[in-house]
Amino acid sequence: MSDRLPLGNRFRGFMPVVIDVECGGFNPNTDALLEIAAVLIELQPDGRLAPGENWRFHIQPFPGAKLEAASLAVTGIDPFHPLRPAIAEKEALTTLFKEVRRAMKDNDCTRAILVGHNAYFDLNFLNAAIARTQIKRNPFHPFSSFDTATLGGVVYGQTVLGKVLQAAGIGWDSSEAHSAAYDAQRTAELFCEVCNRFGARMSG
């Protein structure tokens, strides 16, 4: 890690953090947040971006949260399985945000910015969880994001994650899809591939 370069000059002070969530439905205010995964983006000595540190948390449904059967069927998550190592939303976000703030300091960044595939969905669930848990030190920009669905449409003519990854030459296993950790890692690889494709480099 000693040869890693800071990102502070690359995205005008923003530090991209790939986030993927798995949920009990589509309404961020009423439906449970069940998994969240995060992947840092690192700047290599040659100026290329690459996925870095990553975290994954299984999350307990908040009191009164809705769980739609159709959503659980897609994700394959059993929220109440006795062997599921789930923790409370506030504990998960507090731990994650501490790591993100540390990385921001290491990278000379002033704010984290969410990178997601259909980022609006992930950002809404993140913001709703922050509001529920009343966490004050949120490192993420509240409304700005980088959306790899948009980038995929522009660069590859595809918007579905699996199809964009295939077009980009990145491996995709549909049987692993809808795991927050897997989707976040592949989204991070895609984001880096698009940025590197256009030869973006840190200034200064």
Kinemage of the C-alpha trace (Angstrom):
@kinemage 1
@onewidth
@group {chain A} dominant
@subgroup {mainchain}
@vectorlist {calphas} color= white
{ca met a 1} P 0.000 0.000 0.000
{ca ser a 2} L 3.008 2.336 0.308
{ca asp a 3} L 3.045 3.065 -3.435
{ca arg a 4} L -0.631 4.069 -3.499
{ca leu a 5} L -1.211 7.675 -4.547
{ca pro a 6} L -3.796 10.009 -2.980
{ca leu a 7} L -6.991 10.703 -4.907
{ca gly a 8} L -7.456 14.261 -3.716
{ca asn a 9} L -6.615 15.865 -7.055
{ca arg a 10} L -8.319 13.265 -9.234
{ca phe a 11} L -12.010 14.020 -8.564
{ca arg a 12} L -11.678 17.611 -7.258
{ca gly a 13} L -11.556 16.510 -3.646
{ca phe a 14} L -14.150 13.748 -3.877
{ca met a 15} L -13.221 10.185 -2.965
{ca pro a 16} L -15.247 7.608 -4.929
{ca val a 17} L -16.588 4.754 -2.808
{ca val a 18} L -18.542 2.007 -4.541
{ca ile a 19} L -21.663 1.083 -2.570
{ca asp a 20} L -24.133 -1.716 -3.178
{ca val a 21} L -27.143 -2.471 -1.001
{ca glu a 22} L -29.536 -5.399 -0.851
{ca cys a 23} L -32.954 -4.618 0.544
{ca gly a 24} L -36.351 -6.007 1.468
{ca gly a 25} L -38.097 -3.910 -1.174
{ca phe a 26} L -37.839 -0.726 -3.199
{ca asn a 27} L -39.000 1.922 -0.722
{ca pro a 28} L -36.021 3.241 1.270
{ca asn a 29} L -38.244 4.696 3.974
{ca thr a 30} L -40.259 1.575 4.758
{ca asp a 31} L -38.308 -1.447 3.485
{ca ala a 32} L -35.427 -3.117 5.281
{ca leu a 33} L -31.785 -2.530 4.432
{ca leu a 34} L -30.341 -6.060 4.630
{ca glu a 35} L -26.795 -5.827 3.251
{ca ile a 36} L -24.359 -3.072 2.419
{ca ala a 37} L -20.957 -3.465 0.796
{ca ala a 38} L -18.340 -0.844 0.020
{ca val a 39} L -15.206 -0.851 -2.144
{ca leu a 40} L -12.621 1.905 -2.142
{ca ile a 41} L -11.067 3.159 -5.364
{ca glu a 42} L -7.297 3.601 -5.387
{ca leu a 43} L -4.967 5.518 -7.684
{ca gln a 44} L -1.988 3.454 -8.816
{ca pro a 45} L 1.540 4.772 -9.512
{ca asp a 46} L 0.871 4.665 -13.267
{ca gly a 47} L -2.201 6.865 -12.862
{ca arg a 48} L -4.723 4.083 -13.360
{ca leu a 49} L -7.570 3.413 -10.939
{ca ala a 50} L -8.101 0.034 -9.262
{ca pro a 51} L -10.463 -1.407 -6.628
{ca gly a 52} L -9.006 -1.296 -3.132
{ca glu a 53} L -10.150 -2.152 0.388
{ca asn a 54} L -13.653 -3.507 0.783
{ca trp a 55} L -16.213 -4.186 3.506
{ca arg a 56} L -19.505 -6.046 3.746
{ca phe a 57} L -22.143 -5.935 6.472
{ca his a 58} L -25.226 -8.094 7.006
{ca ile a 59} L -27.837 -5.862 8.608
{ca gln a 60} L -30.758 -6.574 10.913
{ca pro a 61} L -34.115 -5.228 9.678
{ca phe a 62} L -34.962 -2.064 11.581
{ca pro a 63} L -38.064 -2.233 13.832
{ca gly a 64} L -41.209 -2.179 11.717
{ca ala a 65} L -39.321 -2.666 8.453
{ca lys a 66} L -41.202 -4.214 5.539
{ca leu a 67} L -39.861 -7.326 3.817
{ca glu a 68} L -41.286 -8.024 0.383
{ca ala a 69} L -41.316 -11.716 -0.518
{ca ala a 70} L -40.447 -10.955 -4.142
{ca ser a 71} L -37.338 -9.002 -3.157
{ca leu a 72} L -36.164 -11.717 -0.780
{ca ala a 73} L -36.657 -14.299 -3.527
{ca val a 74} L -34.362 -12.298 -5.824
{ca thr a 75} L -31.612 -11.764 -3.248
{ca gly a 76} L -31.916 -15.160 -1.583
{ca ile a 77} L -31.551 -13.496 1.825
{ca asp a 78} L -33.224 -15.010 4.877
{ca pro a 79} L -33.155 -12.019 7.250
{ca phe a 80} L -33.781 -14.136 10.324
{ca his a 81} L -31.545 -17.132 9.617
{ca pro a 82} L -29.872 -18.096 12.912
{ca leu a 83} L -26.417 -18.267 11.292
{ca arg a 84} L -26.683 -14.895 9.553
{ca pro a 85} L -24.101 -12.573 11.183
{ca ala a 86} L -26.299 -9.488 11.059
{ca ile a 87} L -25.735 -6.325 13.058
{ca ala a 88} L -27.808 -3.189 13.635
{ca glu a 89} L -27.891 -0.485 10.967
{ca lys a 90} L -26.216 2.077 13.193
{ca glu a 91} L -23.344 -0.240 14.074
{ca ala a 92} L -22.751 -1.105 10.414
{ca leu a 93} L -22.845 2.491 9.210
{ca thr a 94} L -20.741 3.784 12.101
{ca thr a 95} L -18.031 1.220 11.346
{ca leu a 96} L -18.157 1.838 7.603
{ca phe a 97} L -18.108 5.617 7.921
{ca lys a 98} L -15.100 5.462 10.256
{ca glu a 99} L -13.185 3.543 7.587
{ca val a 100} L -14.314 5.919 4.841
{ca arg a 101} L -13.238 8.967 6.833
{ca arg a 102} L -9.839 7.356 7.442
{ca ala a 103} L -9.453 6.730 3.720
{ca met a 104} L -10.515 10.306 2.951
{ca lys a 105} L -7.752 11.604 5.205
{ca asp a 106} L -5.209 9.264 3.619
{ca asn a 107} L -6.255 10.444 0.149
{ca asp a 108} L -6.395 14.174 0.872
{ca cys a 109} L -10.125 14.192 0.052
{ca thr a 110} L -12.805 16.428 1.525
{ca arg a 111} L -15.905 14.310 0.800
{ca ala a 112} L -16.815 10.786 -0.239
{ca ile a 113} L -19.021 10.310 -3.277
{ca leu a 114} L -21.104 7.200 -3.855
{ca val a 115} L -20.451 5.117 -6.953
{ca gly a 116} L -23.226 2.679 -7.772
{ca his a 117} L -25.007 0.851 -10.545
{ca asn a 118} L -28.281 2.772 -10.634
{ca ala a 119} L -26.698 4.857 -7.896
{ca tyr a 120} L -29.924 6.713 -7.079
{ca phe a 121} L -31.318 3.516 -5.524
{ca asp a 122} L -28.288 2.853 -3.304
{ca leu a 123} L -27.935 6.498 -2.274
{ca asn a 124} L -31.598 6.735 -1.281
{ca phe a 125} L -31.338 3.645 0.939
{ca leu a 126} L -28.106 4.932 2.452
{ca asn a 127} L -29.615 8.334 3.186
{ca ala a 128} L -32.746 6.780 4.690
{ca ala a 129} L -30.647 4.603 7.006
{ca ile a 130} L -28.594 7.637 8.038
{ca ala a 131} L -31.781 9.509 8.886
{ca arg a 132} L -33.181 6.565 10.898
{ca thr a 133} L -29.997 6.081 12.895
{ca gln a 134} L -29.403 9.831 13.327
{ca ile a 135} L -25.742 9.483 12.426
{ca lys a 136} L -24.233 12.963 12.321
{ca arg a 137} L -20.849 12.410 10.676
{ca asn a 138} L -21.898 11.238 7.230
{ca pro a 139} L -18.868 11.393 4.915
{ca phe a 140} L -20.929 10.981 1.715
{ca his a 141} L -22.252 13.769 -0.448
{ca pro a 142} L -26.033 13.727 0.135
{ca phe a 143} L -27.130 13.874 -3.516
{ca ser a 144} L -24.174 13.668 -5.923
{ca ser a 145} L -23.065 10.276 -7.237
{ca phe a 146} L -21.319 8.449 -10.073
{ca asp a 147} L -23.680 6.029 -11.845
{ca thr a 148} L -22.132 3.122 -13.748
{ca ala a 149} L -25.459 2.405 -15.461
{ca thr a 150} L -25.146 5.795 -17.154
{ca leu a 151} L -21.466 5.252 -17.896
{ca gly a 152} L -22.256 1.806 -19.295
{ca gly a 153} L -24.907 3.227 -21.591
{ca val a 154} L -22.559 5.917 -22.890
{ca val a 155} L -19.466 3.747 -23.360
{ca tyr a 156} L -20.841 0.283 -24.152
{ca gly a 157} L -24.467 0.801 -25.150
{ca gln a 158} L -25.626 -1.366 -22.238
{ca thr a 159} L -27.168 -0.459 -18.861
{ca val a 160} L -27.841 -3.814 -17.141
{ca leu a 161} L -24.847 -4.576 -14.925
{ca gly a 162} L -24.169 -8.064 -16.259
{ca lys a 163} L -24.388 -6.918 -19.876
{ca val a 164} L -22.180 -3.876 -19.275
{ca leu a 165} L -19.554 -6.048 -17.610
{ca gln a 166} L -19.606 -8.525 -20.485
{ca ala a 167} L -19.213 -5.679 -22.975
{ca ala a 168} L -16.284 -4.368 -20.939
{ca gly a 169} L -14.624 -7.793 -20.833
{ca ile a 170} L -15.107 -8.175 -17.084
{ca gly a 171} L -16.215 -11.536 -15.707
{ca trp a 172} L -19.797 -11.887 -14.492
{ca asp a 173} L -21.334 -14.856 -12.677
{ca ser a 174} L -25.115 -14.478 -12.581
{ca ser a 175} L -25.326 -17.033 -9.769
{ca glu a 176} L -23.351 -14.629 -7.553
{ca ala a 177} L -25.471 -11.601 -8.466
{ca his a 178} L -27.536 -9.806 -5.816
{ca ser a 179} L -24.854 -10.320 -3.217
{ca ala a 180} L -23.839 -6.844 -2.101
{ca ala a 181} L -20.173 -7.801 -1.898
{ca tyr a 182} L -20.086 -9.351 -5.381
{ca asp a 183} L -22.047 -6.580 -7.071
{ca ala a 184} L -19.970 -3.868 -5.390
{ca gln a 185} L -16.702 -5.489 -6.448
{ca arg a 186} L -17.808 -5.856 -10.065
{ca thr a 187} L -19.179 -2.305 -10.095
{ca ala a 188} L -15.818 -1.071 -8.793
{ca glu a 189} L -14.011 -2.917 -11.578
{ca leu a 190} L -16.364 -1.399 -14.130
{ca phe a 191} L -15.935 2.142 -12.798
{ca cys a 192} L -12.155 1.788 -12.920
{ca glu a 193} L -12.264 0.307 -16.421
{ca val a 194} L -14.308 3.219 -17.757
{ca cys a 195} L -12.076 5.827 -16.094
{ca asn a 196} L -8.916 4.098 -17.291
{ca arg a 197} L -10.349 3.691 -20.804
{ca phe a 198} L -10.422 7.453 -21.189
{ca gly a 199} L -6.905 7.849 -19.874
{ca ala a 200} L -7.865 10.057 -16.940
{ca arg a 201} L -4.933 10.952 -14.751
{ca met a 202} L -4.414 12.754 -11.483
{ca ser a 203} L -3.490 16.375 -12.071
{ca gly a 204} L -0.736 18.183 -10.249
